[in-house]
Amino acid sequence: HYEYLMVPYIIAENPAMDYKEAFQISKQMMDGNKWDAFVLDLSFIGWTLLGVCTFGILLVFYVEPYIYLTRAELYHALKNNNKSVEF
């Protein structure tokens, strides 16, 4: 799962790209960063539980957008740090 976590962001930025190439680039970007992405996801457990306690209202309006924006920022950080990946 974490190996291909960046595929939606790669395809969103490069819509003409072949999906096989997007999977390969995501695999390169996440090489050595899977554990960090897992720990990042663990950091959202408290927010998710709080969202469940509010019957999903907090999940819809705050938690899920926060998670998606954090993953987008992770994509940009990995893209800028990994100079061997060509787009």
Chimera marker file (.cmm) of the C-alpha trace (Angstrom):
<marker_set name="trace">
<marker id="1" x="0.000" y="0.000" z="0.000" r="1" g="1" b="0" radius="0.5"/>
<marker id="2" x="2.675" y="2.506" z="0.967" r="1" g="1" b="0" radius="0.5"/>
<marker id="3" x="4.808" y="1.699" z="-2.058" r="1" g="1" b="0" radius="0.5"/>
<marker id="4" x="2.108" y="3.087" z="-4.340" r="1" g="1" b="0" radius="0.5"/>
<marker id="5" x="0.795" y="5.843" z="-2.070" r="1" g="1" b="0" radius="0.5"/>
<marker id="6" x="1.969" y="8.632" z="-4.381" r="1" g="1" b="0" radius="0.5"/>
<marker id="7" x="0.334" y="7.297" z="-7.588" r="1" g="1" b="0" radius="0.5"/>
<marker id="8" x="-2.788" y="9.534" z="-7.402" r="1" g="1" b="0" radius="0.5"/>
<marker id="9" x="-0.638" y="12.624" z="-6.934" r="1" g="1" b="0" radius="0.5"/>
<marker id="10" x="1.723" y="11.706" z="-9.775" r="1" g="1" b="0" radius="0.5"/>
<marker id="11" x="-1.167" y="11.081" z="-12.155" r="1" g="1" b="0" radius="0.5"/>
<marker id="12" x="-2.938" y="14.271" z="-11.043" r="1" g="1" b="0" radius="0.5"/>
<marker id="13" x="0.168" y="16.274" z="-11.841" r="1" g="1" b="0" radius="0.5"/>
<marker id="14" x="0.872" y="14.380" z="-15.090" r="1" g="1" b="0" radius="0.5"/>
<marker id="15" x="-2.461" y="13.208" z="-16.553" r="1" g="1" b="0" radius="0.5"/>
<marker id="16" x="-0.916" y="12.000" z="-19.814" r="1" g="1" b="0" radius="0.5"/>
<marker id="17" x="1.483" y="9.674" z="-17.988" r="1" g="1" b="0" radius="0.5"/>
<marker id="18" x="1.088" y="5.919" z="-18.393" r="1" g="1" b="0" radius="0.5"/>
<marker id="19" x="-0.105" y="4.265" z="-15.185" r="1" g="1" b="0" radius="0.5"/>
<marker id="20" x="2.791" y="1.775" z="-15.227" r="1" g="1" b="0" radius="0.5"/>
<marker id="21" x="5.248" y="4.644" z="-15.228" r="1" g="1" b="0" radius="0.5"/>
<marker id="22" x="3.352" y="6.319" z="-12.380" r="1" g="1" b="0" radius="0.5"/>
<marker id="23" x="3.563" y="3.131" z="-10.328" r="1" g="1" b="0" radius="0.5"/>
<marker id="24" x="7.308" y="2.902" z="-10.995" r="1" g="1" b="0" radius="0.5"/>
<marker id="25" x="7.902" y="6.533" z="-10.017" r="1" g="1" b="0" radius="0.5"/>
<marker id="26" x="5.855" y="6.095" z="-6.838" r="1" g="1" b="0" radius="0.5"/>
<marker id="27" x="7.879" y="3.016" z="-5.983" r="1" g="1" b="0" radius="0.5"/>
<marker id="28" x="11.104" y="5.019" z="-6.409" r="1" g="1" b="0" radius="0.5"/>
<marker id="29" x="9.799" y="7.940" z="-4.369" r="1" g="1" b="0" radius="0.5"/>
<marker id="30" x="8.668" y="5.760" z="-1.483" r="1" g="1" b="0" radius="0.5"/>
<marker id="31" x="11.862" y="3.709" z="-1.380" r="1" g="1" b="0" radius="0.5"/>
<marker id="32" x="13.177" y="4.303" z="2.129" r="1" g="1" b="0" radius="0.5"/>
<marker id="33" x="10.158" y="6.391" z="3.118" r="1" g="1" b="0" radius="0.5"/>
<marker id="34" x="7.495" y="3.739" z="3.730" r="1" g="1" b="0" radius="0.5"/>
<marker id="35" x="8.090" y="3.622" z="7.461" r="1" g="1" b="0" radius="0.5"/>
<marker id="36" x="7.847" y="7.414" z="7.731" r="1" g="1" b="0" radius="0.5"/>
<marker id="37" x="4.535" y="7.364" z="5.828" r="1" g="1" b="0" radius="0.5"/>
<marker id="38" x="3.252" y="4.635" z="8.157" r="1" g="1" b="0" radius="0.5"/>
<marker id="39" x="4.197" y="6.653" z="11.241" r="1" g="1" b="0" radius="0.5"/>
<marker id="40" x="2.526" y="9.688" z="9.666" r="1" g="1" b="0" radius="0.5"/>
<marker id="41" x="-0.682" y="7.662" z="9.272" r="1" g="1" b="0" radius="0.5"/>
<marker id="42" x="-0.415" y="6.517" z="12.892" r="1" g="1" b="0" radius="0.5"/>
<marker id="43" x="-0.373" y="10.134" z="13.968" r="1" g="1" b="0" radius="0.5"/>
<marker id="44" x="-3.934" y="10.510" z="12.679" r="1" g="1" b="0" radius="0.5"/>
<marker id="45" x="-5.426" y="7.781" z="14.895" r="1" g="1" b="0" radius="0.5"/>
<marker id="46" x="-6.462" y="10.227" z="17.613" r="1" g="1" b="0" radius="0.5"/>
<marker id="47" x="-8.132" y="12.540" z="15.111" r="1" g="1" b="0" radius="0.5"/>
<marker id="48" x="-9.962" y="9.628" z="13.512" r="1" g="1" b="0" radius="0.5"/>
<marker id="49" x="-11.253" y="8.391" z="16.873" r="1" g="1" b="0" radius="0.5"/>
<marker id="50" x="-12.394" y="11.881" z="17.732" r="1" g="1" b="0" radius="0.5"/>
<marker id="51" x="-14.175" y="12.050" z="14.385" r="1" g="1" b="0" radius="0.5"/>
<marker id="52" x="-15.957" y="8.777" z="15.081" r="1" g="1" b="0" radius="0.5"/>
<marker id="53" x="-17.117" y="10.160" z="18.427" r="1" g="1" b="0" radius="0.5"/>
<marker id="54" x="-18.781" y="13.042" z="16.587" r="1" g="1" b="0" radius="0.5"/>
<marker id="55" x="-20.664" y="10.597" z="14.326" r="1" g="1" b="0" radius="0.5"/>
<marker id="56" x="-18.429" y="11.418" z="11.374" r="1" g="1" b="0" radius="0.5"/>
<marker id="57" x="-19.077" y="15.144" z="11.262" r="1" g="1" b="0" radius="0.5"/>
<marker id="58" x="-15.519" y="16.001" z="12.267" r="1" g="1" b="0" radius="0.5"/>
<marker id="59" x="-14.206" y="13.378" z="9.831" r="1" g="1" b="0" radius="0.5"/>
<marker id="60" x="-15.962" y="14.960" z="6.869" r="1" g="1" b="0" radius="0.5"/>
<marker id="61" x="-15.198" y="18.584" z="7.630" r="1" g="1" b="0" radius="0.5"/>
<marker id="62" x="-11.764" y="18.431" z="9.219" r="1" g="1" b="0" radius="0.5"/>
<marker id="63" x="-9.961" y="15.102" z="9.624" r="1" g="1" b="0" radius="0.5"/>
<marker id="64" x="-10.131" y="13.676" z="6.101" r="1" g="1" b="0" radius="0.5"/>
<marker id="65" x="-9.204" y="16.970" z="4.379" r="1" g="1" b="0" radius="0.5"/>
<marker id="66" x="-6.335" y="17.317" z="6.860" r="1" g="1" b="0" radius="0.5"/>
<marker id="67" x="-5.096" y="13.813" z="6.051" r="1" g="1" b="0" radius="0.5"/>
<marker id="68" x="-5.348" y="14.379" z="2.285" r="1" g="1" b="0" radius="0.5"/>
<marker id="69" x="-3.522" y="17.699" z="2.473" r="1" g="1" b="0" radius="0.5"/>
<marker id="70" x="-0.812" y="16.173" z="4.640" r="1" g="1" b="0" radius="0.5"/>
<marker id="71" x="-0.298" y="13.391" z="2.092" r="1" g="1" b="0" radius="0.5"/>
<marker id="72" x="-0.151" y="15.973" z="-0.696" r="1" g="1" b="0" radius="0.5"/>
<marker id="73" x="2.530" y="17.817" z="1.240" r="1" g="1" b="0" radius="0.5"/>
<marker id="74" x="4.379" y="14.516" z="1.697" r="1" g="1" b="0" radius="0.5"/>
<marker id="75" x="4.256" y="14.074" z="-2.079" r="1" g="1" b="0" radius="0.5"/>
<marker id="76" x="5.765" y="17.511" z="-2.654" r="1" g="1" b="0" radius="0.5"/>
<marker id="77" x="8.452" y="16.904" z="-0.042" r="1" g="1" b="0" radius="0.5"/>
<marker id="78" x="9.397" y="13.560" z="-1.572" r="1" g="1" b="0" radius="0.5"/>
<marker id="79" x="9.320" y="15.011" z="-5.085" r="1" g="1" b="0" radius="0.5"/>
<marker id="80" x="11.667" y="17.854" z="-4.123" r="1" g="1" b="0" radius="0.5"/>
<marker id="81" x="14.056" y="15.637" z="-2.170" r="1" g="1" b="0" radius="0.5"/>
<marker id="82" x="14.268" y="12.808" z="-4.704" r="1" g="1" b="0" radius="0.5"/>
<marker id="83" x="16.206" y="14.311" z="-7.604" r="1" g="1" b="0" radius="0.5"/>
<marker id="84" x="16.684" y="10.934" z="-9.317" r="1" g="1" b="0" radius="0.5"/>
<marker id="85" x="12.979" y="10.788" z="-10.205" r="1" g="1" b="0" radius="0.5"/>
<marker id="86" x="12.249" y="12.435" z="-13.528" r="1" g="1" b="0" radius="0.5"/>
<marker id="87" x="8.792" y="13.686" z="-14.463" r="1" g="1" b="0" radius="0.5"/>
<link id1="1" id2="2" r="1" g="1" b="0" radius="0.2"/>
<link id1="2" id2="3" r="1" g="1" b="0" radius="0.2"/>
<link id1="3" id2="4" r="1" g="1" b="0" radius="0.2"/>
<link id1="4" id2="5" r="1" g="1" b="0" radius="0.2"/>
<link id1="5" id2="6" r="1" g="1" b="0" radius="0.2"/>
<link id1="6" id2="7" r="1" g="1" b="0" radius="0.2"/>
<link id1="7" id2="8" r="1" g="1" b="0" radius="0.2"/>
<link id1="8" id2="9" r="1" g="1" b="0" radius="0.2"/>
<link id1="9" id2="10" r="1" g="1" b="0" radius="0.2"/>
<link id1="10" id2="11" r="1" g="1" b="0" radius="0.2"/>
<link id1="11" id2="12" r="1" g="1" b="0" radius="0.2"/>
<link id1="12" id2="13" r="1" g="1" b="0" radius="0.2"/>
<link id1="13" id2="14" r="1" g="1" b="0" radius="0.2"/>
<link id1="14" id2="15" r="1" g="1" b="0" radius="0.2"/>
<link id1="15" id2="16" r="1" g="1" b="0" radius="0.2"/>
<link id1="16" id2="17" r="1" g="1" b="0" radius="0.2"/>
<link id1="17" id2="18" r="1" g="1" b="0" radius="0.2"/>
<link id1="18" id2="19" r="1" g="1" b="0" radius="0.2"/>
<link id1="19" id2="20" r="1" g="1" b="0" radius="0.2"/>
<link id1="20" id2="21" r="1" g="1" b="0" radius="0.2"/>
<link id1="21" id2="22" r="1" g="1" b="0" radius="0.2"/>
<link id1="22" id2="23" r="1" g="1" b="0" radius="0.2"/>
<link id1="23" id2="24" r="1" g="1" b="0" radius="0.2"/>
<link id1="24" id2="25" r="1" g="1" b="0" radius="0.2"/>
<link id1="25" id2="26" r="1" g="1" b="0" radius="0.2"/>
<link id1="26" id2="27" r="1" g="1" b="0" radius="0.2"/>
<link id1="27" id2="28" r="1" g="1" b="0" radius="0.2"/>
<link id1="28" id2="29" r="1" g="1" b="0" radius="0.2"/>
<link id1="29" id2="30" r="1" g="1" b="0" radius="0.2"/>
<link id1="30" id2="31" r="1" g="1" b="0" radius="0.2"/>
<link id1="31" id2="32" r="1" g="1" b="0" radius="0.2"/>
<link id1="32" id2="33" r="1" g="1" b="0" radius="0.2"/>
<link id1="33" id2="34" r="1" g="1" b="0" radius="0.2"/>
<link id1="34" id2="35" r="1" g="1" b="0" radius="0.2"/>
<link id1="35" id2="36" r="1" g="1" b="0" radius="0.2"/>
<link id1="36" id2="37" r="1" g="1" b="0" radius="0.2"/>
<link id1="37" id2="38" r="1" g="1" b="0" radius="0.2"/>
<link id1="38" id2="39" r="1" g="1" b="0" radius="0.2"/>
<link id1="39" id2="40" r="1" g="1" b="0" radius="0.2"/>
<link id1="40" id2="41" r="1" g="1" b="0" radius="0.2"/>
<link id1="41" id2="42" r="1" g="1" b="0" radius="0.2"/>
<link id1="42" id2="43" r="1" g="1" b="0" radius="0.2"/>
<link id1="43" id2="44" r="1" g="1" b="0" radius="0.2"/>
<link id1="44" id2="45" r="1" g="1" b="0" radius="0.2"/>
<link id1="45" id2="46" r="1" g="1" b="0" radius="0.2"/>
<link id1="46" id2="47" r="1" g="1" b="0" radius="0.2"/>
<link id1="47" id2="48" r="1" g="1" b="0" radius="0.2"/>
<link id1="48" id2="49" r="1" g="1" b="0" radius="0.2"/>
<link id1="49" id2="50" r="1" g="1" b="0" radius="0.2"/>
<link id1="50" id2="51" r="1" g="1" b="0" radius="0.2"/>
<link id1="51" id2="52" r="1" g="1" b="0" radius="0.2"/>
<link id1="52" id2="53" r="1" g="1" b="0" radius="0.2"/>
<link id1="53" id2="54" r="1" g="1" b="0" radius="0.2"/>
<link id1="54" id2="55" r="1" g="1" b="0" radius="0.2"/>
<link id1="55" id2="56" r="1" g="1" b="0" radius="0.2"/>
<link id1="56" id2="57" r="1" g="1" b="0" radius="0.2"/>
<link id1="57" id2="58" r="1" g="1" b="0" radius="0.2"/>
<link id1="58" id2="59" r="1" g="1" b="0" radius="0.2"/>
<link id1="59" id2="60" r="1" g="1" b="0" radius="0.2"/>
<link id1="60" id2="61" r="1" g="1" b="0" radius="0.2"/>
<link id1="61" id2="62" r="1" g="1" b="0" radius="0.2"/>
<link id1="62" id2="63" r="1" g="1" b="0" radius="0.2"/>
<link id1="63" id2="64" r="1" g="1" b="0" radius="0.2"/>
<link id1="64" id2="65" r="1" g="1" b="0" radius="0.2"/>
<link id1="65" id2="66" r="1" g="1" b="0" radius="0.2"/>
<link id1="66" id2="67" r="1" g="1" b="0" radius="0.2"/>
<link id1="67" id2="68" r="1" g="1" b="0" radius="0.2"/>
<link id1="68" id2="69" r="1" g="1" b="0" radius="0.2"/>
<link id1="69" id2="70" r="1" g="1" b="0" radius="0.2"/>
<link id1="70" id2="71" r="1" g="1" b="0" radius="0.2"/>
<link id1="71" id2="72" r="1" g="1" b="0" radius="0.2"/>
<link id1="72" id2="73" r="1" g="1" b="0" radius="0.2"/>
<link id1="73" id2="74" r="1" g="1" b="0" radius="0.2"/>
<link id1="74" id2="75" r="1" g="1" b="0" radius="0.2"/>
<link id1="75" id2="76" r="1" g="1" b="0" radius="0.2"/>
<link id1="76" id2="77" r="1" g="1" b="0" radius="0.2"/>
<link id1="77" id2="78" r="1" g="1" b="0" radius="0.2"/>
<link id1="78" id2="79" r="1" g="1" b="0" radius="0.2"/>
<link id1="79" id2="80" r="1" g="1" b="0" radius="0.2"/>
<link id1="80" id2="81" r="1" g="1" b="0" radius="0.2"/>
<link id1="81" id2="82" r="1" g="1" b="0" radius="0.2"/>
<link id1="82" id2="83" r="1" g="1" b="0" radius="0.2"/>
<link id1="83" id2="84" r="1" g="1" b="0" radius="0.2"/>
<link id1="84" id2="85" r="1" g="1" b="0" radius="0.2"/>
<link id1="85" id2="86" r="1" g="1" b="0" radius="0.2"/>
<link id1="86" id2="87" r="1" g="1" b="0" radius="0.2"/>
</marker_set>
